[in-house]
Amino acid sequence: MVGERLRRFRIARGMSLGDLAAAVDGLVSSQTLSKYEQGKLQPTARVLNRIASALGIKSAQLWGESTCDAEAEHPLNQTIDSSTDKPLSERRKFLQLPKAERHRILSEQAKEMADFYENDTEWREWSVGPIIEYEIP
C-alpha cells in the first residue's frame, strides 16, 4: 500500500525514480525506491519522512493514515508551488537524455494521467456533465 501511494505521488509530481533519489540526497537509490513501489521492501520511518518531504506531502499520506488521501491526491486540490519547479539545469538534463528514454518517461506519465482520469468519476462528471443512471421499467 505504501508503495502504491509512493508511486502515485511521485508520478503525479512528474518525478522519475532518479529524480526522487536525488531529491532525498541519495539517502536511498532509485533501485531501492523501485523496490518500495513494488512492495518488495518497506522504508524505515526516517526514509519515509525524507521521501514525503521531497514529494511535498505528509508522511501519513504515504502510510495511508490520512482520512483525506483521495482528496489530497486529487490534482485539483493541490497547490502549485513554483519553488519546486525543476531548475533549468534539470530540464536541460532531461532534454539531453536519449530520445527513447525521454519518450519512455513521458509515456509513463501520460499513461498514469490517463488511468487517473479514466477512473475518476468526478472528472468525468465535470467534463461531460453529471452521470445520470436511469431505470428502465
N, C-alpha and C positions, 0 to 999 in steps of 0.2 A: 504494500500500500504506500509506504514512504517512497519507494522507487517510482511508482506511477506518478505520484504527485510531483516528485522532483523533476521527472521528465517533462510533465505538462508545464510547470512553471518555467523551466529552462527554455523550452521551445517557444513558449508564449513571449519570452523576452528576447527571442532571436539569438540565443547563445548556443554555440556548439559546445561539445564536451570540453574541448581545448580552451575555449573562452572561459568556461566556468572554472576549470582547473587553474587558469591564470588569475582569475578574479579572487580565488581563495589563497593566492600567493604560493601556489604549489604545495599546499598542505596535503592534498591528495592529487593523484594523477588522473588524466582523462580515462584511463583504463579502469581505475578504481571507481570513478563516478559511473561509468557504464555498468559495472557490477552492482552498484547501488540501485541503478534504474531497473536492472533486470531482476532484482531481488536476490542475487547471489551473495551479497554482503549487506550488512546493516551498518550504517555510520554511527560513530560514537556521538554522544551529545555535543561534545566540543566541535567535532567536524560538522555536524548538522547545523549548529548555530552559525558557523562561518559560511556555510553554503547558503543558509537562509538570508544572512546579511548580504551576501554577494547578489542574491536574487531580489533583494529589496522587500522581503517578506518576513513574517514572524516564523520562528522555528515550529511553533504549534501548528501552523498551516501545513507543514510537511508531515508532522506526526499525525495530523488528522484530528487534533483536539479542538480546533476552532469549530464553532457551530455554524459559521458562515462561510465555510470553504467554497461552496459553489458560487456564492455571491462575490467573494473576494477574488476568485479566479476569473470571473466574467470580465472580458476586456472593457466593456462599457463602464465598469465600476472601478477601474484602475486609473490612477492619475499618471500623466506622463511627466517624468522627471527628467528635464533636459540635462541635468548633471550626470545622468547615467548614459547619455548618448555616447556612442563609440567615438573616440578621438579620431581625427583624420588619419593618424598613423595606422590605427586598427582597420579602418576602411580600406586604406591602401594595401595593407597586408592581405585582406580578403581578395581584393582585385588582382593581387599577384599570384593567387592560388591557380593551379591548372583549371582550365575551363570545366573539365569533367567534375572536379571537386566542388567548384562553385555551383555547378548545376545540381550536384547531389545534395548539397546543403540547402539550397533554395527549394528543391523539390520536396525535401523532407519537411521544411517549414510550411510549404504550400499544402502538403497532404494533411499535416496536423491542423491547419486552419480549416481546410475543407471538412475534415472529420468533425471538428468542433461545431461548425455551423450546421452541418448536416444533422447532428444530434441535438441541437439547441432549438427547442420548440419556441422559446421566447423570441429568438432571432427570426424564425420563420413567420411568426405572427406579426412581427414588426415589419418585415419586408413584404409580405403578401396580405396582411390583414389577419384578423382573428380566425383561428381554425374552429369551424363550427361542425359539430357532428349531428347528423340528422338520423332519426329513427324512421325506418320505412315500415309502415304498418302492414 
